[in-house]
Amino acid sequence: MKGGDGERSRVRLCSICKQRRPALKRPKTLEQICRECFYVVFEEEIHRVIVDNNLFKPGERIAIGASGGKDSTVLAYVMSELNRRHNYGLDLFLLSVDEGITGYRDDSLETVKRNELQYGLPLKVVSYKDLYGWTMDEIVKMIGLKNNCTFCGVFRRQALDRGASLLKVDKLATGHNADDIAETVLLNILRGDIARLSRCTSIITGEDGPIPRCKPFKYTYEKEIKLDYFSTECIYSPNAYRGFAREFIKDLERIRPRAILDIIKSGEDFRIATSTKMPEQGTCQRCGYISSQKWCKACVLLEGLNRGLPKLGIGRTRGINSERQKDVQQIGVKNLQSKACGSLDF
Ligand code: SF4
């Protein structure tokens, strides 16, 4: 038999529409599907996650944490599209943090400004300079490249909360994807950080705090989050520890694509013994932000910067001079360990 039906039957077709050629293989299901069907199933999967987990209620004001990177750009697009298509009745906003990193954040903020116009979502930018009096460029000039991500991560977390309360939103949606969450599960196990392990897989966190956060991309593979976006790496690159965990997860994914979802499932299924002491949440005596210590992490780090003692509260207390010991005791803070890029810190 030449050409015609015989030829067509040998050509692999999209496993959904059975008409077009497949353009990609889905890591979750290994299905080969065409681009058109991919967009439909991708958006409907996010819709299902939103509905099944009751992420939003009609009438709510929602801020989308927008960094200008691929995850948050796709999140802004999908959220505005689903809000319109399925009548969620949400008031959506974009919320960005300007850390003051020349050549990185100033460029990516341009992308966020484009998103503001493209999707018609009002944008609010909060900056480290306005909130804390320091840019990351100035902090790095003072402390070097060793603990910069600890400062940045702590400041970003609080900056997002402060921006969200300025916008008077009910929730903050972030673009953390399945790969990010699997990585965080692994890191929290490696660090023995039980308090974080128990909450890092939750799709909604901080419900007892001022602004709950949710992750509509919790089950979405990074590979599938693709759109016409601008992306670059921070010039003060994140520390190597998360980088190793990320590589390890990518290796596992190559051998067995389901590994990412399985790690999340393992994190979800961990049971924390009732005898495990969890930190009690209170408020910072200085700025009123949630804190399990006398001062919140941002106030401790700022105090160090403003007093020219940038290592205050970072690293181990053993071997530090008696003056800093006294400072640490007075502030009543446990020392912060340097972590990876705070944009991934839940
Ligand atoms: Fe901040 Fe991330 Fe850059 Fe570190 S890598 S300085 S946490 S943006």
Residues whose N, C-alpha, C, O or C-beta is under 5 A from the ligand:
A	BS01	SF4	N148 C149 C152 G153 C234 Y236 S237 P238 A340 C341 G342 S343
